[in-house]
Every structure is written in C-alpha cells, then in structure tokens.
Amino acid sequence: MRCAALLWMIAFVVLQPAAAEDYHQEELRIPMAAAGPRGLEALLIRPSAPGRYPLALISHGTTSDAEKRHEWTPYIFYRQAIEFARRGFAALVVMRRGNGDSGGDYADRGGCCTLASYLRTAKTSVDDLRAAIAAMQGRADVTTQGMIAIGVSTGGFATLALTSDPPPGLAAAINFAGGLHRAALTGTGLRNVDDEDALVSAFRTLGKNSRTPTLWIYSENDSFFKPDLAHRLLTAFTTSGGRARLIDAPAFGSDGHLLFLYGMSIWTRMVDDFLREENLGSRDLLAVPSLPALPPPRLGETGRAAFAEYLASGRHKGFAVSPKGGFGFFAGTRTLSNAQNQALAVCARYAQDCALYAIDNELADTRNPDRQP
C-alpha cells in the first residue's frame, strides 16, 4: 500500500535544512529562455563535506494528467537522489518544461507515436537537460567532469537522447524503463505502445551517434515496455553503434515500471556494479539520513516498513491509517493539503474509517503524541 506522486547563473536558490548532517540540500531555479522567467524547478542533494562532486542528473517520466503533472515536485525522487549522493555524486533532480513548477510549454505532449514525434520530444527534452548541466558549470561544489545521467520512462528516453549528442564530461548513463508511450489500458490491463516499430526506429537513430556507456534496467512485468520490446529497443540501439547493457530485472510488485520509485534495494546493487565497471562514484557509501523520531503506528510488519519508507521520503507527505490496520501514504507532492487528501484516498482503497496519522515529519495530532488510531 505504498504510493508516491507517479518532478541568472542560478536565479533563485532556497537553502533547505539538511536531511542529515552528511548532506547538503538546495532548491534551485535553472535559467532557460524557453522556460520563461520561472526557469526549471530542480533539487540538488550532495554530501556536505567540502569538495567538488560529479553531477548525477536525474530525469523523471511523464503523465497525461495535467493536474498531477503540476503537483509533482523534485522531491518525488528525493530518496533516489540521496542514494546517488551516498555514492559521492551531486544529485540534481530537474523538472522538464511544463512539469511541476517549471515554466514553458509541456514539451512531451506531442511525443507519441511516430518517428518524427519521438525525435522531436527527444530534442526538446535534451535541451532541458543541457540547461540543467550548464547551470551546474562553474559551481564550487559540483563538477560536470565524470558526470552521469539517470532517467526513468520518458526521462530514460531523454537520457539516452543526451548520449547521442553528449555534453563534455558525460561519463555514463542509466536508463530505467526508458521509452515513450500513450497511456492507454488494454483489455488485459496492460498498456500498449501505439507504434512499437517507430519507437524502435527512434532508438536506432539515437544509437547512431551514442558512444557513452549505458546501463538499461527493465522489469519483467513493466506494464509499458515488456521484455520483448525492451530487447528490440536494445538491438536497435546497439546495432547502430550505441553502447548498452540490459538487465532483465525480475517482476516487481504489480507493475515493474515503478521499480525506480520503490525498488531501491534491488536496483542499487545493479547500479553499483555498473559504476564500479566504469570506475565512477565512491566505493565507500555514506550513511543513510537518520529518520525523524516519530513513534510508528500500531501496524503489522508491512505497515511498519511502509511507515519507515514514508519517513525517508521527501517533503509534503501524509500517512493515513485505519483502526483495522489499513494504511496508505503519499509523498513528494506540491502541497500538504494534496498530500493529506491523497494519503487518505490511498488508505481508503483498502480500509474504511481512515484518518491521518502523520503529516510531513510530525504526528497529525500533535496535542496527543501517543494517539494511536
């Protein structure tokens, strides 16, 4: 029952309290003319010790739901950014145009489903990623030499597109379930790519100029990109010149497309092997941030594990429980009110009489900290 919202020089910087003393955290506005005066919304997390850390650029997927898209914040990938910071990177989560609070037109709306539209989306996405990289150049705490790029779903496709015209310093890229799709359900509940052949051709085109080492991770039960399609994409990309290694990850939960969001205990091992092969990142992992000192609700083992995951998530989050042991949480959204409403809605899928137990890192009923719904 886990859920998260499925995000000049530096014109605007807000310093945030560190998640733990080992990490420095900033909210940024990335300048980009096409994004207008708001620029691109971003979140930077790096180790707090002095030094210049190689950039790890993290790129999100997309949704056709405009309301959900604008509720996203970079905190949707807070825990993922922490994992790369633990490995010695300056992790930057950037929201592309039209997503979250980034300015400009939603650039992915025409991304399906012809070769021309796929490549057009690739170009606009890469423009956003390049703007983020340019904003990091010249910082005293970040270097773009030895940097890596990571993307999931549409962000994975954008990341591979970045390797086809790589910026100086790009050392490797990681593609989680990358591709473009139309969000439509089939009669069996699985999602289809409207023109798989066009998508394969787009990957073939990207591979022609890509020579950056890339790791691809696709899950067995990915509802958008099933194993046979993932292998077709790989073959197209590599036979035209691209460098890639595909890991067929095991089925994850009810939809392997969510592996990057929730399966960190699985994919971090795969990523560590890849980083070691490419001699990137630190071999000595920093400790995970300490969790807020909140008493867990009276739930079973699964519920307690979910509450620990909730506490480790990014801000604007809510956790709801029911008297009979049901629970649900929502994290990484733009407002606390939305986080609370969504947490209650998730809990209501499984139980009745749900009530908020925690809001951000405080108990919902602060007048009685021992309250246990």
C-alpha positions as CSV (number, residue, x, y, z in Angstrom):
1,M,0.0,0.0,0.0
2,R,2.7,2.4,-1.0
3,C,2.2,5.4,-3.2
4,A,4.0,8.5,-4.3
5,A,3.1,11.1,-6.8
6,L,3.8,8.9,-10.1
7,L,9.0,16.2,-10.5
8,W,20.7,34.2,-13.7
9,M,23.5,31.8,-13.2
10,I,21.3,30.5,-10.6
11,A,18.5,33.0,-10.4
12,F,16.8,31.7,-7.3
13,V,18.2,29.5,-4.5
14,V,16.5,28.4,-1.3
15,L,18.6,26.7,1.3
16,Q,16.8,23.8,3.0
17,P,17.6,22.1,6.3
18,A,19.8,19.2,5.6
19,A,18.2,15.7,5.7
20,A,21.1,14.8,7.9
21,E,24.4,16.4,8.6
22,D,26.1,14.4,5.9
23,Y,24.1,16.0,3.1
24,H,23.6,19.5,1.7
25,Q,20.3,20.2,0.0
26,E,19.2,23.1,-2.2
27,E,16.1,24.0,-4.2
28,L,17.1,25.7,-7.4
29,R,15.7,27.5,-10.4
30,I,17.5,26.6,-13.6
31,P,17.7,29.5,-16.1
32,M,16.3,28.6,-19.5
33,A,14.9,31.1,-22.0
34,A,12.3,28.6,-23.3
35,A,11.1,28.1,-19.7
36,G,10.3,31.7,-19.2
37,P,11.0,33.7,-16.0
38,R,10.3,30.7,-13.8
39,G,13.0,28.6,-15.4
40,L,13.2,24.9,-14.5
41,E,12.5,23.7,-11.0
42,A,15.2,21.5,-9.5
43,L,16.6,19.9,-6.3
44,L,20.3,19.4,-5.6
45,I,21.5,17.0,-2.9
46,R,25.2,16.3,-2.3
47,P,27.5,15.2,0.5
48,S,28.0,18.1,2.9
49,A,31.8,17.7,3.1
50,P,33.8,20.3,1.1
51,G,34.7,19.3,-2.4
52,R,33.5,19.2,-6.0
53,Y,31.2,16.3,-6.6
54,P,30.4,14.9,-10.1
55,L,26.9,15.6,-11.3
56,A,24.3,12.9,-11.3
57,L,21.4,14.3,-13.4
58,I,18.0,12.6,-12.7
59,S,15.1,12.9,-15.1
60,H,11.5,12.0,-14.5
61,G,8.8,10.4,-16.6
62,T,5.5,11.9,-17.7
63,T,1.8,11.8,-17.2
64,S,-1.0,12.9,-19.5
65,D,-2.9,14.2,-16.4
66,A,-2.1,17.9,-16.3
67,E,-3.2,18.3,-12.7
68,K,-1.0,15.5,-11.5
69,R,1.9,16.8,-13.6
70,H,1.8,20.2,-11.9
71,E,1.5,18.6,-8.4
72,W,4.9,16.9,-9.0
73,T,8.0,18.3,-7.3
74,P,11.6,17.3,-7.5
75,Y,11.0,15.6,-4.1
76,I,9.4,12.7,-6.0
77,F,13.0,11.4,-6.4
78,Y,14.3,12.6,-3.0
79,R,15.2,9.1,-1.9
80,Q,16.8,8.3,-5.2
81,A,18.8,11.5,-5.1
82,I,20.0,10.5,-1.6
83,E,21.2,7.2,-3.0
84,F,23.4,8.9,-5.6
85,A,24.7,11.4,-3.0
86,R,25.7,8.5,-0.8
87,R,27.8,7.3,-3.7
88,G,29.7,10.6,-4.0
89,F,27.6,12.5,-6.5
90,A,25.9,15.8,-6.6
91,A,22.4,14.6,-7.5
92,L,20.2,17.0,-9.4
93,V,16.6,16.3,-10.0
94,V,15.3,18.6,-12.7
95,M,11.6,19.1,-13.8
96,R,11.4,19.5,-17.5
97,R,9.3,22.2,-19.1
98,G,5.6,22.1,-18.3
99,N,6.2,19.7,-15.4
100,G,6.0,20.6,-11.7
101,D,6.6,24.3,-11.4
102,S,8.9,24.6,-14.4
103,G,7.9,27.2,-16.9
104,G,7.4,26.8,-20.6
105,D,5.1,24.6,-22.6
106,Y,4.7,20.9,-21.8
107,A,7.3,19.6,-24.3
108,D,6.3,15.9,-24.2
109,R,2.7,16.3,-25.3
110,G,3.5,15.5,-28.9
111,G,5.8,12.6,-28.2
112,C,3.7,9.8,-29.5
113,C,3.6,7.9,-31.7
114,T,5.6,8.5,-34.9
115,L,9.3,8.5,-35.5
116,A,9.3,12.3,-36.1
117,S,7.4,13.0,-32.9
118,Y,9.6,10.7,-30.9
119,L,12.8,12.5,-32.1
120,R,11.2,15.9,-31.6
121,T,10.4,15.0,-28.0
122,A,14.0,13.7,-27.6
123,K,15.4,17.1,-28.8
124,T,13.2,19.2,-26.5
125,S,14.0,17.0,-23.5
126,V,17.7,17.2,-24.2
127,D,17.5,21.0,-24.4
128,D,16.1,21.0,-20.8
129,L,18.8,18.6,-19.6
130,R,21.5,20.7,-21.2
131,A,20.2,23.8,-19.5
132,A,20.5,22.0,-16.1
133,I,24.0,20.9,-16.9
134,A,25.0,24.4,-17.9
135,A,23.7,25.8,-14.6
136,M,26.0,23.5,-12.7
137,Q,29.1,24.5,-14.5
138,G,31.3,26.9,-12.6
139,R,29.9,25.9,-9.2
140,A,32.5,25.4,-6.5
141,D,30.8,22.2,-5.2
142,V,29.8,20.5,-8.5
143,T,31.8,19.3,-11.5
144,T,30.4,18.1,-14.8
145,Q,33.5,16.0,-15.5
146,G,32.8,12.4,-14.8
147,M,29.1,13.2,-14.5
148,I,26.3,10.6,-15.1
149,A,22.7,10.9,-16.3
150,I,19.8,8.8,-14.9
151,G,16.3,8.7,-16.3
152,V,13.1,6.8,-15.9
153,S,10.4,6.1,-18.5
154,T,10.3,9.3,-20.7
155,G,13.2,10.5,-18.7
156,G,15.1,7.3,-19.6
157,F,14.5,8.1,-23.3
158,A,15.7,11.7,-22.8
159,T,18.8,10.4,-21.0
160,L,19.6,8.1,-24.0
161,A,19.0,11.0,-26.3
162,L,21.5,13.1,-24.3
163,T,24.2,10.4,-25.0
164,S,23.6,10.8,-28.8
165,D,24.9,14.3,-28.6
166,P,26.8,14.2,-25.3
167,P,27.9,17.2,-23.4
168,P,31.6,17.3,-22.4
169,G,32.2,15.3,-19.3
170,L,29.3,12.8,-19.6
171,A,30.8,9.5,-18.5
172,A,27.8,7.1,-18.3
173,A,24.1,7.0,-18.4
174,I,21.4,4.8,-16.7
175,N,18.1,4.1,-18.4
176,F,15.3,2.8,-16.2
177,A,12.4,1.5,-18.3
178,G,13.0,4.2,-20.9
179,G,10.7,4.9,-23.8
180,L,7.7,6.9,-24.9
181,H,4.1,5.7,-24.8
182,R,0.5,6.6,-24.9
183,A,-1.2,5.9,-21.6
184,A,-4.0,3.6,-22.6
185,L,-5.1,0.4,-21.0
186,T,-5.8,-2.8,-23.0
187,G,-8.5,-5.3,-22.2
188,T,-6.0,-7.2,-20.1
189,G,-5.0,-4.1,-18.1
190,L,-1.6,-3.8,-19.8
191,R,-0.5,-0.6,-21.6
192,N,0.4,-0.5,-25.2
193,V,2.9,1.5,-27.2
194,D,0.9,2.7,-30.2
195,D,3.7,2.2,-32.7
196,E,6.4,0.0,-31.5
197,D,8.2,0.0,-34.8
198,A,8.5,3.8,-34.8
199,L,9.9,3.7,-31.2
200,V,12.4,1.0,-32.2
201,S,13.4,3.3,-35.1
202,A,13.9,6.2,-32.7
203,F,16.2,4.1,-30.6
204,R,18.1,3.1,-33.7
205,T,18.5,6.7,-34.6
206,L,19.8,7.6,-31.1
207,G,22.3,4.8,-31.2
208,K,24.0,6.0,-34.3
209,N,25.8,8.8,-32.5
210,S,25.8,7.4,-29.0
211,R,29.1,6.1,-27.6
212,T,28.6,6.7,-23.9
213,P,28.4,3.5,-21.8
214,T,24.8,3.0,-20.7
215,L,23.0,0.6,-18.4
216,W,19.4,-0.3,-19.1
217,I,17.1,-1.8,-16.4
218,Y,13.7,-3.1,-17.4
219,S,11.5,-5.2,-15.2
220,E,9.8,-8.4,-16.3
221,N,6.3,-7.1,-15.5
222,D,6.8,-3.5,-16.8
223,S,3.3,-2.5,-18.0
224,F,4.6,-0.2,-20.7
225,F,7.8,-1.9,-22.0
226,K,7.7,-5.6,-21.8
227,P,10.9,-7.7,-22.1
228,D,10.4,-8.5,-25.8
229,L,10.1,-4.8,-26.7
230,A,13.0,-3.8,-24.3
231,H,15.2,-6.3,-26.2
232,R,14.1,-4.9,-29.6
233,L,15.0,-1.4,-28.4
234,L,18.4,-2.7,-27.2
235,T,19.1,-4.4,-30.5
236,A,18.2,-1.3,-32.5
237,F,20.3,1.0,-30.3
238,T,23.4,-1.3,-30.2
239,T,23.5,-2.5,-33.8
240,S,23.6,1.2,-34.9
241,G,26.5,1.9,-32.7
242,G,25.2,2.6,-29.2
243,R,26.9,1.0,-26.1
244,A,24.4,-0.6,-23.8
245,R,24.0,-3.5,-21.3
246,L,20.5,-4.5,-20.5
247,I,19.5,-6.1,-17.2
248,D,16.2,-8.0,-17.2
249,A,15.1,-7.2,-13.7
250,P,12.6,-9.6,-12.0
251,A,9.0,-8.8,-11.7
252,F,8.4,-6.0,-9.1
253,G,5.1,-5.6,-7.3
254,S,2.1,-5.2,-9.5
255,D,4.0,-3.1,-12.1
256,G,7.7,-3.2,-12.8
257,H,7.5,0.3,-14.3
258,L,7.7,1.5,-10.7
259,L,11.0,-0.2,-9.9
260,F,13.0,3.1,-9.8
261,L,10.5,4.6,-7.4
262,Y,10.2,1.8,-4.9
263,G,12.7,-0.9,-5.6
264,M,15.9,0.7,-4.4
265,S,17.1,-2.3,-2.6
266,I,17.0,-4.1,-6.0
267,W,18.4,-1.6,-8.4
268,T,21.1,-0.1,-6.3
269,R,23.1,-3.4,-6.5
270,M,22.8,-3.3,-10.3
271,V,23.9,0.4,-10.4
272,D,26.8,-0.2,-8.1
273,D,28.2,-3.0,-10.3
274,F,27.9,-0.7,-13.3
275,L,29.6,2.3,-11.6
276,R,32.4,0.0,-10.4
277,E,32.9,-1.2,-14.0
278,E,33.1,2.4,-15.2
279,N,35.3,3.5,-12.3
280,L,32.7,6.1,-11.2
281,G,31.4,7.2,-7.9
282,S,32.7,6.4,-4.4
283,R,33.3,2.9,-3.2
284,D,32.6,4.0,0.4
285,L,28.9,4.7,0.8
286,L,27.8,7.5,3.2
287,A,25.3,6.5,5.8
288,V,21.6,7.0,5.1
289,P,20.0,10.0,6.7
290,S,18.6,9.4,10.1
291,L,14.8,9.1,10.2
292,P,12.6,11.5,12.1
293,A,11.9,10.3,15.7
294,L,8.2,9.6,15.3
295,P,6.5,6.6,17.0
296,P,5.2,4.1,14.4
297,P,1.5,3.4,14.2
298,R,0.2,0.1,15.5
299,L,0.5,-1.8,12.3
300,G,2.0,-5.1,11.2
301,E,5.4,-5.7,9.8
302,T,4.4,-4.5,6.3
303,G,2.8,-1.3,7.7
304,R,5.8,-0.5,9.9
305,A,8.1,-0.9,6.9
306,A,5.9,1.4,4.9
307,F,6.0,4.0,7.6
308,A,9.8,3.8,7.6
309,E,9.7,4.3,3.9
310,Y,7.3,7.3,4.4
311,L,9.7,8.9,6.9
312,A,12.6,8.6,4.4
313,S,10.6,10.2,1.6
314,G,10.7,13.8,0.5
315,R,8.6,16.6,2.0
316,H,4.9,17.3,1.5
317,K,3.7,13.9,2.5
318,G,1.0,12.2,4.5
319,F,0.4,8.9,6.2
320,A,-3.1,7.6,6.9
321,V,-4.2,4.5,8.9
322,S,-7.5,2.8,9.8
323,P,-8.5,1.2,13.1
324,K,-8.3,-2.3,11.5
325,G,-4.7,-2.0,10.3
326,G,-5.1,-0.5,6.8
327,F,-2.7,2.3,5.7
328,G,-1.6,4.4,2.8
329,F,0.8,7.2,2.1
330,F,1.6,9.8,-0.5
331,A,4.8,11.8,-0.8
332,G,6.6,14.3,-3.0
333,T,3.6,16.4,-3.9
334,R,3.4,20.2,-4.1
335,T,1.1,21.0,-1.2
336,L,0.4,19.4,2.2
337,S,-3.3,19.5,1.6
338,N,-2.9,17.4,-1.5
339,A,-0.6,15.0,0.3
340,Q,-3.1,14.6,3.1
341,N,-6.0,14.0,0.7
342,Q,-4.1,11.6,-1.4
343,A,-2.9,9.6,1.6
344,L,-6.5,9.2,2.8
345,A,-7.6,8.2,-0.7
346,V,-4.8,5.5,-0.9
347,C,-5.8,4.2,2.6
348,A,-9.5,4.1,1.6
349,R,-8.7,1.7,-1.2
350,Y,-8.0,-1.0,1.4
351,A,-9.9,0.0,4.5
352,Q,-12.7,2.2,6.0
353,D,-12.5,4.9,8.6
354,C,-9.0,6.1,7.6
355,A,-7.5,9.0,9.5
356,L,-4.3,10.9,9.1
357,Y,-1.5,9.6,11.4
358,A,1.4,11.8,10.2
359,I,1.8,14.9,8.1
360,D,5.4,15.5,6.9
361,N,7.6,14.7,9.9
362,E,5.0,15.4,12.6
363,L,2.1,13.5,14.1
364,A,-1.2,14.6,12.8
365,D,-2.5,15.0,16.4
366,T,0.3,17.0,17.9
367,R,-1.7,17.6,21.1
368,N,-1.6,13.9,21.9
369,P,1.6,12.4,20.6
370,D,0.7,9.0,22.0
371,R,-2.5,8.8,20.0
372,Q,-2.7,5.5,18.0
373,P,-5.6,5.3,15.6
